[in-house]
């Protein structure tokens, strides 16, 4: 499978959101990555269901919604209704992760699980069959523009080996500090989806940056 590019709208210009969505719609990007933060699970607040619903109206590509929140189970159906196509919850926020992932799938969305930099990929052994996507955080979650943590590469390789060994189709997504300077190395390690925020929206030519990210490995 050719790797996917998911620009993170957290880095978009919210005073010109329609313009930025139109730009991504016209680009070779595959998904929109939408970070929902509650100020409790992570030390920042972003936006909720109503903004996601507005984004869905502007988007011509799937919404990859990443819940960086406590108690995500009570909001699964609300984010489905808001337009999420992929819904990712944090391992660290879920007491009954198997049940949560199964519930996301039952609602008709792809089920994702995210892990923070200190969390081992081996802790996902018992839920990989219920998981469509694993989001490995390559920065500490909560703020954009952080530097990539290079220990992430070893985590990607370890997880990829287990996915292949078990003949699964689970995708590996990398979120945080991803850009042209390290994308090739990340993809070679085994990643399938690159979340790119500042490296896309803060670049002089975002569409060209997306093209270059998409062309890696061709």
C-alpha positions as CSV (number, residue, x, y, z in Angstrom):
1,X,0.0,0.0,0.0
2,X,1.3,3.5,-0.9
3,X,1.7,5.5,2.3
4,X,-0.9,8.1,3.2
5,X,-0.4,11.8,4.1
6,X,-2.7,13.3,6.8
7,X,-2.2,17.0,7.3
8,X,-2.9,18.0,10.9
9,X,-5.5,20.8,11.0
10,X,-4.2,21.9,14.4
11,X,-1.6,23.7,12.4
12,X,-4.0,25.3,10.0
13,X,-5.0,29.0,10.1
14,X,-8.4,29.0,11.9
15,X,-9.1,32.5,10.7
16,X,-9.0,31.1,7.1
17,X,-10.1,27.5,7.7
18,X,-12.1,27.2,4.5
19,X,-9.1,28.4,2.5
20,X,-6.8,25.8,4.1
21,X,-9.4,23.0,3.6
22,X,-9.8,24.0,0.0
23,X,-6.0,23.8,-0.4
24,X,-5.9,20.3,1.2
25,X,-8.9,19.2,-0.9
26,X,-7.0,20.2,-4.1
27,X,-3.7,18.5,-2.9
28,X,-2.6,14.8,-3.0
29,X,-3.2,14.5,0.8
30,X,-5.3,11.5,1.8
31,X,-6.9,12.3,5.1
32,X,-7.4,15.3,7.5
33,X,-5.9,14.6,10.9
34,X,-8.1,16.2,13.6
35,X,-6.7,16.5,17.1
36,X,-9.4,16.8,19.9
37,X,-7.9,17.9,23.2
38,X,-9.7,18.3,26.5
39,X,-7.1,20.1,28.7
40,X,-7.1,17.2,31.1
41,X,-5.6,14.2,29.3
42,X,-3.2,16.6,27.6
43,X,-2.3,20.2,28.7
44,X,-4.1,22.0,25.9
45,X,-7.6,22.5,24.6
46,X,-8.5,22.4,20.9
47,X,-12.1,21.9,19.8
48,X,-15.1,19.6,20.1
49,X,-17.8,17.9,18.1
50,X,-19.3,21.1,16.6
51,X,-16.1,22.2,15.0
52,X,-15.5,18.6,13.7
53,X,-19.0,18.7,12.2
54,X,-18.1,22.0,10.4
55,X,-14.8,20.5,9.2
56,X,-16.7,17.6,7.7
57,X,-18.8,19.9,5.6
58,X,-15.6,21.5,4.2
59,X,-13.6,18.3,3.7
60,X,-13.5,16.2,0.6
61,X,-11.3,13.6,2.2
62,X,-11.8,11.4,5.3
63,X,-11.5,12.8,8.8
64,X,-8.9,11.0,10.9
65,X,-10.1,12.1,14.4
66,X,-7.6,11.7,17.3
67,X,-9.2,11.9,20.7
68,X,-6.6,13.1,23.2
69,X,-9.2,13.1,26.0
70,X,-10.2,11.3,29.2
71,X,-13.2,9.0,29.1
72,X,-13.4,8.7,25.3
73,X,-16.1,6.0,25.5
74,X,-18.9,8.4,26.3
75,X,-18.1,10.4,23.1
76,X,-17.7,7.7,20.4
77,X,-21.2,8.0,18.9
78,X,-21.0,11.8,19.1
79,X,-17.9,11.9,17.0
80,X,-19.3,9.4,14.6
81,X,-22.3,11.7,14.1
82,X,-19.9,14.7,13.7
83,X,-18.3,12.9,10.7
84,X,-15.3,10.9,11.9
85,X,-14.2,8.2,9.5
86,X,-11.2,7.0,11.6
87,X,-11.5,7.4,15.4
88,X,-8.4,7.0,17.5
89,X,-8.4,6.7,21.3
90,X,-5.4,6.6,23.6
91,X,-4.2,3.4,25.2
92,X,-3.5,5.4,28.3
93,X,-7.1,6.7,28.6
94,X,-9.0,3.5,28.1
95,X,-9.7,1.1,31.0
96,X,-11.3,-1.5,28.6
97,X,-9.5,-0.9,25.4
98,X,-10.7,-4.0,23.6
99,X,-14.3,-3.0,24.3
100,X,-13.7,0.5,23.1
101,X,-12.1,-0.5,19.8
102,X,-14.9,-3.0,19.2
103,X,-17.5,-0.2,19.8
104,X,-15.8,2.1,17.4
105,X,-15.9,-0.5,14.7
106,X,-19.5,-1.3,15.5
107,X,-20.4,2.3,14.8
108,X,-18.9,1.9,11.3
109,X,-15.6,3.8,11.8
110,X,-12.0,2.5,11.5
111,X,-10.7,2.0,15.0
112,X,-7.4,3.5,16.1
113,X,-5.3,3.4,19.2
114,X,-2.6,5.9,20.0
115,X,0.3,5.4,22.4
116,X,2.4,8.1,24.1
117,X,6.2,8.2,23.7
118,X,6.7,6.3,27.1
119,X,4.3,3.5,26.2
120,X,5.6,0.3,24.7
121,X,4.1,-1.1,21.5
122,X,4.2,-4.6,23.1
123,X,1.2,-3.5,25.3
124,X,-1.0,-3.6,22.2
125,X,-0.4,-7.4,21.6
126,X,-3.9,-8.4,22.7
127,X,-5.8,-5.8,20.7
128,X,-4.1,-5.7,17.3
129,X,-6.9,-7.8,15.8
130,X,-9.4,-5.2,16.8
131,X,-7.2,-2.3,15.6
132,X,-7.3,-0.8,12.1
133,X,-4.6,1.8,12.9
134,X,-1.9,2.3,15.6
135,X,-0.9,6.0,16.1
136,X,2.6,6.1,17.6
137,X,3.1,9.5,19.1
138,X,6.6,10.8,18.2
139,X,6.3,13.8,20.5
140,X,4.6,14.3,23.8
141,X,0.9,15.1,22.9
142,X,-0.7,18.4,23.4
143,X,1.2,20.9,21.3
144,X,2.3,21.2,17.6
145,X,5.7,22.1,16.4
146,X,7.7,19.7,18.6
147,X,10.8,17.8,17.6
148,X,10.6,14.2,16.6
149,X,11.7,11.6,19.2
150,X,14.0,9.2,17.4
151,X,13.3,6.2,19.7
152,X,10.0,6.1,17.7
153,X,11.9,4.4,14.8
154,X,12.6,1.3,16.9
155,X,8.9,1.2,18.0
156,X,7.8,1.3,14.4
157,X,10.1,-1.6,13.5
158,X,9.0,-3.7,16.4
159,X,5.3,-3.1,15.7
160,X,5.6,-3.7,12.0
161,X,7.3,-7.0,12.6
162,X,4.4,-8.2,14.8
163,X,1.8,-7.0,12.3
164,X,3.5,-8.9,9.5
165,X,4.0,-12.0,11.6
166,X,0.3,-12.1,12.4
167,X,-0.7,-11.3,8.8
168,X,-2.7,-8.3,9.8
169,X,-3.6,-5.2,7.8
170,X,-3.2,-2.8,10.8
171,X,-1.7,0.6,9.6
172,X,1.0,2.4,11.5
173,X,0.5,6.2,11.8
174,X,3.2,8.5,13.0
175,X,2.2,11.8,14.7
176,X,4.6,14.5,15.7
177,X,7.6,16.2,14.3
178,X,7.2,14.6,10.9
179,X,8.6,16.5,7.8
180,X,10.7,16.2,4.7
181,X,13.8,15.9,6.9
182,X,12.8,12.5,8.4
183,X,9.8,11.2,6.4
184,X,11.9,8.7,4.4
185,X,13.5,7.2,7.5
186,X,10.1,6.9,9.1
187,X,8.6,5.2,6.1
188,X,11.5,2.8,5.8
189,X,11.0,1.8,9.4
190,X,7.5,0.6,8.4
191,X,5.1,3.5,8.8
192,X,2.0,3.7,6.6
193,X,0.5,7.1,7.5
194,X,2.4,10.4,8.1
195,X,0.7,13.1,10.1
196,X,2.2,16.4,9.1
197,X,1.2,19.7,10.7
198,X,3.6,22.6,10.8
199,X,5.7,21.0,8.1
200,X,2.8,21.4,5.7
201,X,0.8,24.4,6.8
202,X,3.8,26.6,7.7
203,X,5.7,25.8,4.5
204,X,6.0,28.3,1.7
205,X,4.2,25.9,-0.7
206,X,2.0,23.4,1.2
207,X,0.8,21.6,-1.9
208,X,4.4,21.1,-3.1
209,X,5.4,19.8,0.4
210,X,2.5,17.3,0.3
211,X,3.6,16.2,-3.2
212,X,7.2,15.7,-2.0
213,X,6.0,13.7,1.1
214,X,3.8,11.6,-1.1
215,X,6.5,10.9,-3.7
216,X,9.0,9.5,-1.2
217,X,9.8,5.9,-2.1
218,X,8.4,6.1,-5.6
